Amino acid sequence: MGADTPDPSEPALERLFYRSERVRFVHWEEFSGANAAVWLTEFVAILSFVTGLSNLSQPDPAFDGPLAGALPAEPVFLQFTGVLLAFVLMLLVFGLRRRKRIAWYLTLAVLPLATVLPLTTLRPMDVPLLLAILLTLPLLLVNRSAFDRRLELSSLQIAALSSIIGVGLYGTVGSYALRDQFGGLETWSDSVYYVIVTVATVGYGDITPLTTEAKWFSLSVIVFGTGAFTVAIGALIVPAIEKRIATAFGTMTPTELTLLEDHVLVLGHDDITEPLLDELGTEVDVVVVASDGDDTGEFDDRNVTVVTGDPTLAETLDEARIDEAAGVVVATRDDATDVLTVLAAREANRAVRIVAAANDREHVDKLEAVGADEVISPMEIGGRFLGRSVLDRTSADSLFDDADGDTE
């Protein structure tokens, strides 16, 4: 007889309170999975920032590393790379947390660049950064399959980004071609500098147009540049603001649902949905997927978005933005439906944490086998609390308080 099969000869209380199961002491996937790779990348970004500041504070930096001979005689620009790459890596961490494939590619390209500084200076304080990068790169490569989400941009967002790139190229190439008509502009780096300070409307005055043609060119860069950035702000930043406003006012439209991210997705509507929503509170956005026949009127007074549809269908899960969800709760009235729902949710998002409720304790193992990270049996928990309450003569509220204290 298996270890998980109850023995009829055992007392009821013993079978209720003492369940034989295998407990793992170390969850190796927590140290070698995608989350670990993201945390290590964030740690590299922090180390790069600290290392960059340390090098910037050196009045006379020494370049004694193995790459010093392959770089220019005075590689002063290297002192800035640590801080600059730190900001770039922090932006990429934002994409890695959302499992974006383009963020994975860019991180693999930026991390080797971050090794240039420690390999050039080889100061003792730079060695931890080098070691952290050498540890992060293989971990990212091993977890390549976890970063499989495409970067979804609207046509307006693509146009906005393309216009910014176009203005940058237009200003850089054009100013370099007209360099004889500018004062203080001689190299490609001068052209890039000129475009940035002109579009930003800073205008230090160190590079000035000397001819009418150069002046008209500068005006065109100002007009096109400010217009491109205005459109980019409207296309990239305003949707995030709209998402927050839509969340604050309750139910979202299908268009507003596309703005959701890091929300908790509740698949199914059961008796435990109400206490579940009470526990979640207002700390996170919540989307409930309910079938057509479910009564969802009880959610009218709650800050909850309801999507009507079959939770076992990929189309419904896509509409509820499961690819951007921080967690999924599966709780229907039927364990067979729960199994299909867990399968559909795991297929739609392989990295999201899925917690399922088993109506029958005998189906716990089946839900775990199809992809649920955690399976909870409300009936078993209720039976345990009943037993403790009758034996210890304590109220149910005190038992819940004790359970909350044990988890802190």
Order of alpha helices (4+ residues) and beta strands (2+ residues): alpha-alpha-alpha-alpha-alpha-alpha-alpha-alpha-beta-alpha-beta-alpha-alpha-alpha-beta-alpha-beta-beta-alpha-beta-alpha-beta-alpha-beta-alpha-alpha
